[in-house]
Amino acid sequence: SASAEHKTLSQDLSPTSAEAKRVNKNSWKYILMAMGPGLLAAFAGNDAGGIATYSSAGASFGYTQLWTVPIMCFLLIVVQETSARMGCVTGKGLASLIRERFGIRLSTLAMFALLISNIAVTFSEFAGIASSMDLFGIPTYVSVPISALLVWILTVGGSYRRIEKILLAISCIFVTYVVAGILALRVTAIPQMSTDPSYISLLVANIGTTISPYMMFLVASNVVEKNLDTSDIPAQRADNVAGAVLAEIITWFIMLTTGTVLFPAGIRVDSAAEAASALVPLAGQYASTLFALGMVGASFLAACVLPGITASAICEAFGWERGVDRTWSEAPLYHGIITLVLVISAIVILIPGVSLFGIMLVAQVINGILLPVLLIFMVVIAADRHIMGTFANGRAWNLLTWFTIVTVIILTVVMFVLQAMGL
């Protein structure tokens, strides 16, 4: 039945085995073995749109947005830890909890927000692949269809353990941004605020790409599929903290690289190709190549995760069959949603003259705008003691989450007001 536990791509990315269950859950060995879902969710957030946003911030405003990195890191920890804890306590995914707590109408609203957000982000992943492969002389009409086909094969018909190993291996590509940052490092400076209206837009995009809506569903689904309970919360907390910290270190190096190299030279980033190419005369060919390789790996990683978690969450919310282990006849909507998202995304990127870099930035702004909607659902459920019992959010955790929600709403309103005034 639809209520039965099904394995999905996003839900099976976490390494839990009989061996892990035999290990003391308070030991370092168990915590290390539990690593996976938090790392993948956080690294998937540093996708093509994220790299575009951070690059634009560094190139346009130098170091003035570096101060946001530790704040975003902390807020990401709050969101992902809450999501993981909800899964451990209730044994249900976020989509199921939203339907049970708020009813089918509001659940439909939440799923619509998730669908729009994830489709926009999937656009940006293929835009990132197209831009990066273009640097290596591979045209868009070749790189995008092939990438879409590979993602579809991996998502719909892959082995869970193989998928997990592949995605974790791809995550290692992010070290290229640390190397590129070191190669580009020349000086450091004290960050300063800017009153430029586009600065506000980048802040909204920064939040939207750091705390992507799909992450909440991805993390909760992982712990549910692993059949974890409240005794596993410490290990999952360590996983999510580690993932957030490592991902934000990468973010810091991306901003540092472009802020150090491109901003002083007065170079503005209008495409991913420009960002990488501009590094050549200023930081060397290796920095440029590493930057491009990082974009390819980041885009492919997120493209593998997004369609699966989108289909899984929507099917979970409405009680439809789901899971890669289900055939097309058993779960037609699940497989259909994955295919539709990939096909639409690839077609949009293949439109002649479309701004690939613009798509990546707009996708993150859309994420930032829709994020409060889904965060409100999450924080209300996490604070409900009838659902969470003694593991419900405390006052401080609630305040931090509401602070994130209110901040994004205020920044979004200011952004639209400034744009309407033509500033």
Secondary structure by P-SEA (a helix, b strand, c coil): cccccccccccccccccccccccccccaaaaaaaccaaaaaaaaaacaaaaaaaaaaaaacccccccaaaaaaaaaaaaaaaaaaaaaaccccaaaaaaaaccaaaaaaaaaaaaaaaaaaaaaaaaaaaaaaaaaccccccaaaaaaaaaaaaaccccaaaaaaaaaaaaaccaaaaaaaaaaccccccbbbbccaaaaaaaaaaaaaacccaaaaaaaaaaaaacccccaaaaaaaaaaaaaaaaaaaaaaaaaaaaacccccccccccaaaaaaaacccccaaaaaaaaaaaaaaaaaaaacaaaaaaaaaaaaacccccccccccccaaaaaaaaaaaaaaaaaaacccccaaaaaaaaaaaaaaaaaaaaaaaaaaaacccccccccccaaaaaaaaaaaaaaaaaaaaaaaaaaacc
